[in-house]
């Protein structure tokens, strides 16, 4: 129980230190928005892209799929 109390007491300092790197961020640019609404703007059916390939279902799959297509 003492450890939890010490952790709770230290949380403001921990959070303050963890967000310091965000001070250096000037802005965020969104460069790719295809598939955000569950479909492709290129004419693919629901659940597939314009090439007929299945859309990624997990968050990390889309960047991997995009990188694989560009190779």
N, CA, C and O atoms as a CHARMM CRD file, in Angstrom:
* protein
*
  284
    1    1 UNK  N      0.81600  -1.18800   0.00000 PROA 1      0.00000
    2    1 UNK  CA     0.00000   0.00000   0.00000 PROA 1      0.00000
    3    1 UNK  C      0.86600   1.26100   0.00000 PROA 1      0.00000
    4    1 UNK  O      0.51400   2.25200  -0.63900 PROA 1      0.00000
    5    2 UNK  N      1.97900   1.22900   0.70300 PROA 2      0.00000
    6    2 UNK  CA     2.87100   2.38100   0.76500 PROA 2      0.00000
    7    2 UNK  C      3.43100   2.72200  -0.62000 PROA 2      0.00000
    8    2 UNK  O      3.61400   3.89100  -0.96000 PROA 2      0.00000
    9    3 UNK  N      3.69500   1.68600  -1.40400 PROA 3      0.00000
   10    3 UNK  CA     4.22700   1.91300  -2.75100 PROA 3      0.00000
   11    3 UNK  C      3.19500   2.64800  -3.60100 PROA 3      0.00000
   12    3 UNK  O      3.54200   3.56400  -4.34600 PROA 3      0.00000
   13    4 UNK  N      1.94200   2.25400  -3.49300 PROA 4      0.00000
   14    4 UNK  CA     0.88700   2.91100  -4.27500 PROA 4      0.00000
   15    4 UNK  C      0.73100   4.37400  -3.86400 PROA 4      0.00000
   16    4 UNK  O      0.53600   5.24000  -4.71600 PROA 4      0.00000
   17    5 UNK  N      0.81300   4.64400  -2.59600 PROA 5      0.00000
   18    5 UNK  CA     0.69800   6.02800  -2.12300 PROA 5      0.00000
   19    5 UNK  C      1.86000   6.86700  -2.64300 PROA 5      0.00000
   20    5 UNK  O      1.67000   8.00600  -3.07000 PROA 5      0.00000
   21    6 UNK  N      3.07200   6.29500  -2.60400 PROA 6      0.00000
   22    6 UNK  CA     4.23500   7.01400  -3.12100 PROA 6      0.00000
   23    6 UNK  C      4.11600   7.24300  -4.62400 PROA 6      0.00000
   24    6 UNK  O      4.50500   8.29500  -5.13200 PROA 6      0.00000
   25    7 UNK  N      3.57900   6.25700  -5.32800 PROA 7      0.00000
   26    7 UNK  CA     3.38000   6.39300  -6.77200 PROA 7      0.00000
   27    7 UNK  C      2.36300   7.49500  -7.07100 PROA 7      0.00000
   28    7 UNK  O      2.57600   8.31200  -7.96700 PROA 7      0.00000
   29    8 UNK  N      1.27600   7.51800  -6.33400 PROA 8      0.00000
   30    8 UNK  CA     0.26700   8.56200  -6.52900 PROA 8      0.00000
   31    8 UNK  C      0.85300   9.94300  -6.23300 PROA 8      0.00000
   32    8 UNK  O      0.56300  10.90600  -6.94400 PROA 8      0.00000
   33    9 UNK  N      1.66300  10.04000  -5.20200 PROA 9      0.00000
   34    9 UNK  CA     2.30700  11.31900  -4.87100 PROA 9      0.00000
   35    9 UNK  C      3.26900  11.76300  -5.96700 PROA 9      0.00000
   36    9 UNK  O      3.43100  12.96000  -6.20500 PROA 9      0.00000
   37   10 UNK  N      3.91400  10.79400  -6.64200 PROA 10     0.00000
   38   10 UNK  CA     4.90600  11.11200  -7.66400 PROA 10     0.00000
   39   10 UNK  C      4.29400  11.30900  -9.05100 PROA 10     0.00000
   40   10 UNK  O      4.98200  11.78000  -9.95700 PROA 10     0.00000
   41   11 UNK  N      3.02900  10.96300  -9.23600 PROA 11     0.00000
   42   11 UNK  CA     2.40700  11.04000 -10.56500 PROA 11     0.00000
   43   11 UNK  C      2.48900  12.42100 -11.22600 PROA 11     0.00000
   44   11 UNK  O      2.79600  12.48400 -12.41600 PROA 11     0.00000
   45   12 UNK  N      2.23500  13.50900 -10.53500 PROA 12     0.00000
   46   12 UNK  CA     2.35100  14.80800 -11.23000 PROA 12     0.00000
   47   12 UNK  C      3.73800  15.04500 -11.82100 PROA 12     0.00000
   48   12 UNK  O      3.85300  15.56800 -12.93000 PROA 12     0.00000
   49   13 UNK  N      4.77400  14.67300 -11.11000 PROA 13     0.00000
   50   13 UNK  CA     6.14200  14.84200 -11.60800 PROA 13     0.00000
   51   13 UNK  C      6.40600  13.89000 -12.77800 PROA 13     0.00000
   52   13 UNK  O      7.03400  14.27000 -13.76600 PROA 13     0.00000
   53   14 UNK  N      5.92300  12.65600 -12.65800 PROA 14     0.00000
   54   14 UNK  CA     6.11300  11.66500 -13.72800 PROA 14     0.00000
   55   14 UNK  C      5.42800  12.13200 -15.01000 PROA 14     0.00000
   56   14 UNK  O      6.00700  12.05300 -16.09300 PROA 14     0.00000
   57   15 UNK  N      4.20900  12.61300 -14.88600 PROA 15     0.00000
   58   15 UNK  CA     3.46700  13.07600 -16.06100 PROA 15     0.00000
   59   15 UNK  C      4.14200  14.29900 -16.67000 PROA 15     0.00000
   60   15 UNK  O      4.27300  14.39000 -17.89100 PROA 15     0.00000
   61   16 UNK  N      4.56700  15.23500 -15.83500 PROA 16     0.00000
   62   16 UNK  CA     5.24000  16.43600 -16.33900 PROA 16     0.00000
   63   16 UNK  C      6.49900  16.08300 -17.12100 PROA 16     0.00000
   64   16 UNK  O      6.76400  16.67700 -18.16700 PROA 16     0.00000
   65   17 UNK  N      7.27300  15.13000 -16.63100 PROA 17     0.00000
   66   17 UNK  CA     8.49600  14.72300 -17.32600 PROA 17     0.00000
   67   17 UNK  C      8.17900  13.96500 -18.61200 PROA 17     0.00000
   68   17 UNK  O      8.91100  14.08600 -19.59400 PROA 17     0.00000
   69   18 UNK  N      7.10600  13.19400 -18.61900 PROA 18     0.00000
   70   18 UNK  CA     6.79600  12.38200 -19.79900 PROA 18     0.00000
   71   18 UNK  C      6.27700  13.22100 -20.96000 PROA 18     0.00000
   72   18 UNK  O      6.38900  12.79500 -22.10900 PROA 18     0.00000
   73   19 UNK  N      5.71400  14.39600 -20.70100 PROA 19     0.00000
   74   19 UNK  CA     5.20400  15.22900 -21.78600 PROA 19     0.00000
   75   19 UNK  C      6.20600  16.27100 -22.26500 PROA 19     0.00000
   76   19 UNK  O      5.92500  16.98200 -23.23000 PROA 19     0.00000
   77   20 UNK  N      7.35300  16.38400 -21.62700 PROA 20     0.00000
   78   20 UNK  CA     8.36200  17.35900 -22.05300 PROA 20     0.00000
   79   20 UNK  C      8.77400  17.20800 -23.51700 PROA 20     0.00000
   80   20 UNK  O      8.92500  18.22400 -24.19500 PROA 20     0.00000
   81   21 UNK  N      8.96300  15.99700 -24.03800 PROA 21     0.00000
   82   21 UNK  CA     9.32800  15.88100 -25.45800 PROA 21     0.00000
   83   21 UNK  C      8.29100  16.47700 -26.39800 PROA 21     0.00000
   84   21 UNK  O      8.63300  16.89000 -27.50600 PROA 21     0.00000
   85   22 UNK  N      7.02900  16.53000 -25.98000 PROA 22     0.00000
   86   22 UNK  CA     5.98300  17.09800 -26.83200 PROA 22     0.00000
   87   22 UNK  C      6.14600  18.59600 -27.01800 PROA 22     0.00000
   88   22 UNK  O      5.57200  19.16000 -27.95000 PROA 22     0.00000
   89   23 UNK  N      6.90500  19.25000 -26.16600 PROA 23     0.00000
   90   23 UNK  CA     7.12900  20.68400 -26.30800 PROA 23     0.00000
   91   23 UNK  C      7.88300  21.00900 -27.58800 PROA 23     0.00000
   92   23 UNK  O      7.77800  22.12300 -28.10100 PROA 23     0.00000
   93   24 UNK  N      8.63900  20.05800 -28.10600 PROA 24     0.00000
   94   24 UNK  CA     9.44200  20.27000 -29.31200 PROA 24     0.00000
   95   24 UNK  C      8.67600  20.00100 -30.60500 PROA 24     0.00000
   96   24 UNK  O      9.22600  20.20300 -31.68700 PROA 24     0.00000
   97   25 UNK  N      7.43800  19.55700 -30.52500 PROA 25     0.00000
   98   25 UNK  CA     6.64900  19.26400 -31.71700 PROA 25     0.00000
   99   25 UNK  C      6.04200  20.55800 -32.23600 PROA 25     0.00000
  100   25 UNK  O      5.29200  21.23400 -31.53100 PROA 25     0.00000
  101   26 UNK  N      6.37800  20.89600 -33.48500 PROA 26     0.00000
  102   26 UNK  CA     5.85300  22.11800 -34.09600 PROA 26     0.00000
  103   26 UNK  C      4.44400  21.91800 -34.64400 PROA 26     0.00000
  104   26 UNK  O      3.61000  22.82100 -34.58000 PROA 26     0.00000
  105   27 UNK  N      4.18900  20.73700 -35.17700 PROA 27     0.00000
  106   27 UNK  CA     2.87900  20.47500 -35.76700 PROA 27     0.00000
  107   27 UNK  C      2.79400  19.03600 -36.23300 PROA 27     0.00000
  108   27 UNK  O      3.79300  18.31700 -36.26700 PROA 27     0.00000
  109   28 UNK  N      1.60200  18.63100 -36.58800 PROA 28     0.00000
  110   28 UNK  CA     1.36100  17.28200 -37.08200 PROA 28     0.00000
  111   28 UNK  C      0.70200  17.40300 -38.44500 PROA 28     0.00000
  112   28 UNK  O     -0.26000  18.15100 -38.61600 PROA 28     0.00000
  113   29 UNK  N      1.22500  16.66500 -39.40800 PROA 29     0.00000
  114   29 UNK  CA     0.65700  16.67800 -40.75900 PROA 29     0.00000
  115   29 UNK  C      0.05700  15.30700 -41.04200 PROA 29     0.00000
  116   29 UNK  O      0.71400  14.28200 -40.85700 PROA 29     0.00000
  117   30 UNK  N     -1.18000  15.29400 -41.48500 PROA 30     0.00000
  118   30 UNK  CA    -1.83400  14.04300 -41.88000 PROA 30     0.00000
  119   30 UNK  C     -1.68700  13.94200 -43.39100 PROA 30     0.00000
  120   30 UNK  O     -2.23700  14.75300 -44.13500 PROA 30     0.00000
  121   31 UNK  N     -0.94200  12.94200 -43.83400 PROA 31     0.00000
  122   31 UNK  CA    -0.62400  12.81700 -45.24700 PROA 31     0.00000
  123   31 UNK  C     -1.45700  11.76300 -45.96600 PROA 31     0.00000
  124   31 UNK  O     -1.52500  11.77100 -47.19500 PROA 31     0.00000
  125   32 UNK  N     -2.08600  10.86300 -45.23000 PROA 32     0.00000
  126   32 UNK  CA    -2.82700   9.77100 -45.85900 PROA 32     0.00000
  127   32 UNK  C     -4.11300   9.54900 -45.07700 PROA 32     0.00000
  128   32 UNK  O     -4.06000   9.21900 -43.89200 PROA 32     0.00000
  129   33 UNK  N     -5.25900   9.72200 -45.71100 PROA 33     0.00000
  130   33 UNK  CA    -6.52900   9.55400 -45.01800 PROA 33     0.00000
  131   33 UNK  C     -7.42700   8.49900 -45.65700 PROA 33     0.00000
  132   33 UNK  O     -8.55200   8.30500 -45.19700 PROA 33     0.00000
  133   34 UNK  N     -6.97400   7.82100 -46.68800 PROA 34     0.00000
  134   34 UNK  CA    -7.78200   6.76200 -47.28900 PROA 34     0.00000
  135   34 UNK  C     -8.12600   5.70600 -46.26000 PROA 34     0.00000
  136   34 UNK  O     -7.26900   5.28600 -45.48200 PROA 34     0.00000
  137   35 UNK  N     -9.35600   5.28300 -46.25400 PROA 35     0.00000
  138   35 UNK  CA    -9.76200   4.19700 -45.38200 PROA 35     0.00000
  139   35 UNK  C    -10.20000   4.61400 -43.99700 PROA 35     0.00000
  140   35 UNK  O    -10.56900   3.75100 -43.20000 PROA 35     0.00000
  141   36 UNK  N    -10.17700   5.89100 -43.67200 PROA 36     0.00000
  142   36 UNK  CA   -10.58500   6.31100 -42.33100 PROA 36     0.00000
  143   36 UNK  C    -12.05000   6.02000 -42.06200 PROA 36     0.00000
  144   36 UNK  O    -12.42500   5.73200 -40.92500 PROA 36     0.00000
  145   37 UNK  N    -12.88000   6.09200 -43.08900 PROA 37     0.00000
  146   37 UNK  CA   -14.29800   5.82900 -42.89700 PROA 37     0.00000
  147   37 UNK  C    -14.67500   4.38500 -43.21400 PROA 37     0.00000
  148   37 UNK  O    -15.86000   4.06300 -43.30800 PROA 37     0.00000
  149   38 UNK  N    -13.69900   3.52700 -43.37600 PROA 38     0.00000
  150   38 UNK  CA   -13.95600   2.11300 -43.62200 PROA 38     0.00000
  151   38 UNK  C    -14.01600   1.73700 -45.08400 PROA 38     0.00000
  152   38 UNK  O    -14.21400   0.56400 -45.40000 PROA 38     0.00000
  153   39 UNK  N    -13.85200   2.68900 -45.99300 PROA 39     0.00000
  154   39 UNK  CA   -13.84200   2.37100 -47.41300 PROA 39     0.00000
  155   39 UNK  C    -12.77800   3.19600 -48.11500 PROA 39     0.00000
  156   39 UNK  O    -12.19800   4.10900 -47.52700 PROA 39     0.00000
  157   40 UNK  N    -12.53100   2.87700 -49.35100 PROA 40     0.00000
  158   40 UNK  CA   -11.52400   3.58800 -50.12900 PROA 40     0.00000
  159   40 UNK  C    -12.18800   4.64700 -50.99400 PROA 40     0.00000
  160   40 UNK  O    -13.29700   4.43400 -51.48300 PROA 40     0.00000
  161   41 UNK  N    -11.53100   5.78300 -51.19200 PROA 41     0.00000
  162   41 UNK  CA   -12.05500   6.82000 -52.07400 PROA 41     0.00000
  163   41 UNK  C    -11.74200   6.52100 -53.52900 PROA 41     0.00000
  164   41 UNK  O    -12.18300   7.24900 -54.41900 PROA 41     0.00000
  165   42 UNK  N    -10.99500   5.46900 -53.78200 PROA 42     0.00000
  166   42 UNK  CA   -10.58200   5.14300 -55.14100 PROA 42     0.00000
  167   42 UNK  C    -11.54900   4.19400 -55.84200 PROA 42     0.00000
  168   42 UNK  O    -11.22400   3.67500 -56.91100 PROA 42     0.00000
  169   43 UNK  N    -12.72000   3.95400 -55.27400 PROA 43     0.00000
  170   43 UNK  CA   -13.70300   3.12200 -55.94700 PROA 43     0.00000
  171   43 UNK  C    -13.71700   1.68300 -55.50400 PROA 43     0.00000
  172   43 UNK  O    -14.47600   0.89400 -56.06700 PROA 43     0.00000
  173   44 UNK  N    -12.92700   1.29500 -54.53400 PROA 44     0.00000
  174   44 UNK  CA   -12.97100  -0.07500 -54.04700 PROA 44     0.00000
  175   44 UNK  C    -14.23700  -0.31100 -53.25400 PROA 44     0.00000
  176   44 UNK  O    -14.81800   0.62500 -52.70600 PROA 44     0.00000
  177   45 UNK  N    -14.66200  -1.55500 -53.19200 PROA 45     0.00000
  178   45 UNK  CA   -15.85800  -1.87700 -52.41700 PROA 45     0.00000
  179   45 UNK  C    -15.56900  -1.81100 -50.93300 PROA 45     0.00000
  180   45 UNK  O    -14.42500  -1.63400 -50.51600 PROA 45     0.00000
  181   46 UNK  N    -16.60000  -1.95200 -50.15100 PROA 46     0.00000
  182   46 UNK  CA   -16.42300  -1.92700 -48.69300 PROA 46     0.00000
  183   46 UNK  C    -15.51700  -3.07600 -48.28500 PROA 46     0.00000
  184   46 UNK  O    -15.74900  -4.22100 -48.67400 PROA 46     0.00000
  185   47 UNK  N    -14.50300  -2.78200 -47.51600 PROA 47     0.00000
  186   47 UNK  CA   -13.59400  -3.81300 -47.04800 PROA 47     0.00000
  187   47 UNK  C    -12.44600  -4.11300 -47.98200 PROA 47     0.00000
  188   47 UNK  O    -11.61200  -4.96800 -47.68400 PROA 47     0.00000
  189   48 UNK  N    -12.38700  -3.40900 -49.13200 PROA 48     0.00000
  190   48 UNK  CA   -11.24400  -3.62100 -50.01800 PROA 48     0.00000
  191   48 UNK  C    -10.81900  -2.30800 -50.64700 PROA 48     0.00000
  192   48 UNK  O    -11.60500  -1.36600 -50.75000 PROA 48     0.00000
  193   49 UNK  N     -9.55500  -2.26100 -51.06900 PROA 49     0.00000
  194   49 UNK  CA    -9.05800  -1.03500 -51.69100 PROA 49     0.00000
  195   49 UNK  C     -9.34900  -1.06500 -53.18600 PROA 49     0.00000
  196   49 UNK  O     -9.99900  -1.99000 -53.67400 PROA 49     0.00000
  197   50 UNK  N     -8.87600  -0.06800 -53.90900 PROA 50     0.00000
  198   50 UNK  CA    -9.16800   0.04600 -55.33700 PROA 50     0.00000
  199   50 UNK  C     -8.61200  -1.12600 -56.13300 PROA 50     0.00000
  200   50 UNK  O     -9.12100  -1.43900 -57.21000 PROA 50     0.00000
  201   51 UNK  N     -7.57300  -1.77700 -55.61600 PROA 51     0.00000
  202   51 UNK  CA    -6.99200  -2.92300 -56.29800 PROA 51     0.00000
  203   51 UNK  C     -7.66300  -4.23100 -55.93500 PROA 51     0.00000
  204   51 UNK  O     -7.21500  -5.29000 -56.37400 PROA 51     0.00000
  205   52 UNK  N     -8.73100  -4.18900 -55.14200 PROA 52     0.00000
  206   52 UNK  CA    -9.43100  -5.39400 -54.75200 PROA 52     0.00000
  207   52 UNK  C     -8.79900  -6.11400 -53.58600 PROA 52     0.00000
  208   52 UNK  O     -9.24100  -7.20500 -53.22600 PROA 52     0.00000
  209   53 UNK  N     -7.76400  -5.52800 -52.97700 PROA 53     0.00000
  210   53 UNK  CA    -7.09200  -6.16400 -51.84200 PROA 53     0.00000
  211   53 UNK  C     -7.85800  -5.84100 -50.56700 PROA 53     0.00000
  212   53 UNK  O     -8.44700  -4.76700 -50.44400 PROA 53     0.00000
  213   54 UNK  N     -7.84900  -6.76500 -49.62700 PROA 54     0.00000
  214   54 UNK  CA    -8.53300  -6.54900 -48.34800 PROA 54     0.00000
  215   54 UNK  C     -7.85900  -5.41900 -47.58400 PROA 54     0.00000
  216   54 UNK  O     -6.63200  -5.32900 -47.54100 PROA 54     0.00000
  217   55 UNK  N     -8.67800  -4.55600 -46.98000 PROA 55     0.00000
  218   55 UNK  CA    -8.13400  -3.47600 -46.16400 PROA 55     0.00000
  219   55 UNK  C     -7.62600  -4.02200 -44.83900 PROA 55     0.00000
  220   55 UNK  O     -8.18300  -4.98800 -44.31900 PROA 55     0.00000
  221   56 UNK  N     -6.59200  -3.43000 -44.29100 PROA 56     0.00000
  222   56 UNK  CA    -6.07400  -3.86400 -42.98900 PROA 56     0.00000
  223   56 UNK  C     -7.12700  -3.67500 -41.90100 PROA 56     0.00000
  224   56 UNK  O     -7.90600  -2.72300 -41.93900 PROA 56     0.00000
  225   57 UNK  N     -7.14300  -4.58700 -40.93400 PROA 57     0.00000
  226   57 UNK  CA    -8.12600  -4.49400 -39.85600 PROA 57     0.00000
  227   57 UNK  C     -7.51200  -4.04000 -38.54400 PROA 57     0.00000
  228   57 UNK  O     -8.23800  -3.61700 -37.64500 PROA 57     0.00000
  229   58 UNK  N     -6.22200  -4.11500 -38.41300 PROA 58     0.00000
  230   58 UNK  CA    -5.55500  -3.68900 -37.18300 PROA 58     0.00000
  231   58 UNK  C     -4.82000  -2.38000 -37.44900 PROA 58     0.00000
  232   58 UNK  O     -4.36000  -2.15500 -38.56800 PROA 58     0.00000
  233   59 UNK  N     -4.69800  -1.50200 -36.43700 PROA 59     0.00000
  234   59 UNK  CA    -4.09500  -0.18200 -36.65200 PROA 59     0.00000
  235   59 UNK  C     -2.69700  -0.21800 -37.25400 PROA 59     0.00000
  236   59 UNK  O     -2.34600   0.65800 -38.04400 PROA 59     0.00000
  237   60 UNK  N     -1.90500  -1.19700 -36.90200 PROA 60     0.00000
  238   60 UNK  CA    -0.52200  -1.22300 -37.39500 PROA 60     0.00000
  239   60 UNK  C     -0.42700  -1.85400 -38.77900 PROA 60     0.00000
  240   60 UNK  O      0.63000  -1.78400 -39.40500 PROA 60     0.00000
  241   61 UNK  N     -1.49400  -2.46700 -39.27200 PROA 61     0.00000
  242   61 UNK  CA    -1.43300  -3.12400 -40.56900 PROA 61     0.00000
  243   61 UNK  C     -1.45100  -2.12700 -41.73100 PROA 61     0.00000
  244   61 UNK  O     -0.79900  -2.36500 -42.74700 PROA 61     0.00000
  245   62 UNK  N     -2.18200  -1.02100 -41.60200 PROA 62     0.00000
  246   62 UNK  CA    -2.27600  -0.07900 -42.71800 PROA 62     0.00000
  247   62 UNK  C     -0.92800   0.53400 -43.07000 PROA 62     0.00000
  248   62 UNK  O     -0.57000   0.54400 -44.24700 PROA 62     0.00000
  249   63 UNK  N     -0.14800   1.05700 -42.09200 PROA 63     0.00000
  250   63 UNK  CA     1.17200   1.58700 -42.48500 PROA 63     0.00000
  251   63 UNK  C      2.06400   0.51400 -43.10700 PROA 63     0.00000
  252   63 UNK  O      2.82600   0.79900 -44.03100 PROA 63     0.00000
  253   64 UNK  N      1.97400  -0.70400 -42.61000 PROA 64     0.00000
  254   64 UNK  CA     2.78500  -1.79100 -43.18000 PROA 64     0.00000
  255   64 UNK  C      2.34000  -2.10000 -44.60500 PROA 64     0.00000
  256   64 UNK  O      3.17200  -2.32900 -45.48300 PROA 64     0.00000
  257   65 UNK  N      1.01900  -2.10500 -44.83700 PROA 65     0.00000
  258   65 UNK  CA     0.50500  -2.39000 -46.17100 PROA 65     0.00000
  259   65 UNK  C      0.91200  -1.29200 -47.15000 PROA 65     0.00000
  260   65 UNK  O      1.26800  -1.57900 -48.29300 PROA 65     0.00000
  261   66 UNK  N      0.86200  -0.04500 -46.71000 PROA 66     0.00000
  262   66 UNK  CA     1.25800   1.07300 -47.56700 PROA 66     0.00000
  263   66 UNK  C      2.74400   0.97900 -47.91000 PROA 66     0.00000
  264   66 UNK  O      3.13500   1.17000 -49.06200 PROA 66     0.00000
  265   67 UNK  N      3.56000   0.68800 -46.91300 PROA 67     0.00000
  266   67 UNK  CA     5.00000   0.54100 -47.15800 PROA 67     0.00000
  267   67 UNK  C      5.29100  -0.60500 -48.10900 PROA 67     0.00000
  268   67 UNK  O      6.17200  -0.49400 -48.96200 PROA 67     0.00000
  269   68 UNK  N      4.56300  -1.70400 -47.97300 PROA 68     0.00000
  270   68 UNK  CA     4.77700  -2.86300 -48.85200 PROA 68     0.00000
  271   68 UNK  C      4.40100  -2.53600 -50.29300 PROA 68     0.00000
  272   68 UNK  O      5.06600  -2.99700 -51.22000 PROA 68     0.00000
  273   69 UNK  N      3.35100  -1.75100 -50.49700 PROA 69     0.00000
  274   69 UNK  CA     2.93700  -1.38600 -51.85000 PROA 69     0.00000
  275   69 UNK  C      3.94600  -0.46800 -52.53400 PROA 69     0.00000
  276   69 UNK  O      4.07500  -0.48100 -53.75800 PROA 69     0.00000
  277   70 UNK  N      4.66200   0.33000 -51.73600 PROA 70     0.00000
  278   70 UNK  CA     5.61200   1.29400 -52.31400 PROA 70     0.00000
  279   70 UNK  C      6.94800   0.66200 -52.65200 PROA 70     0.00000
  280   70 UNK  O      7.78600   1.30300 -53.28600 PROA 70     0.00000
  281   71 UNK  N      7.16400  -0.56600 -52.24900 PROA 71     0.00000
  282   71 UNK  CA     8.45300  -1.22300 -52.52700 PROA 71     0.00000
  283   71 UNK  C      8.47100  -1.83800 -53.89100 PROA 71     0.00000
  284   71 UNK  O      9.47500  -2.43000 -54.28800 PROA 71     0.00000
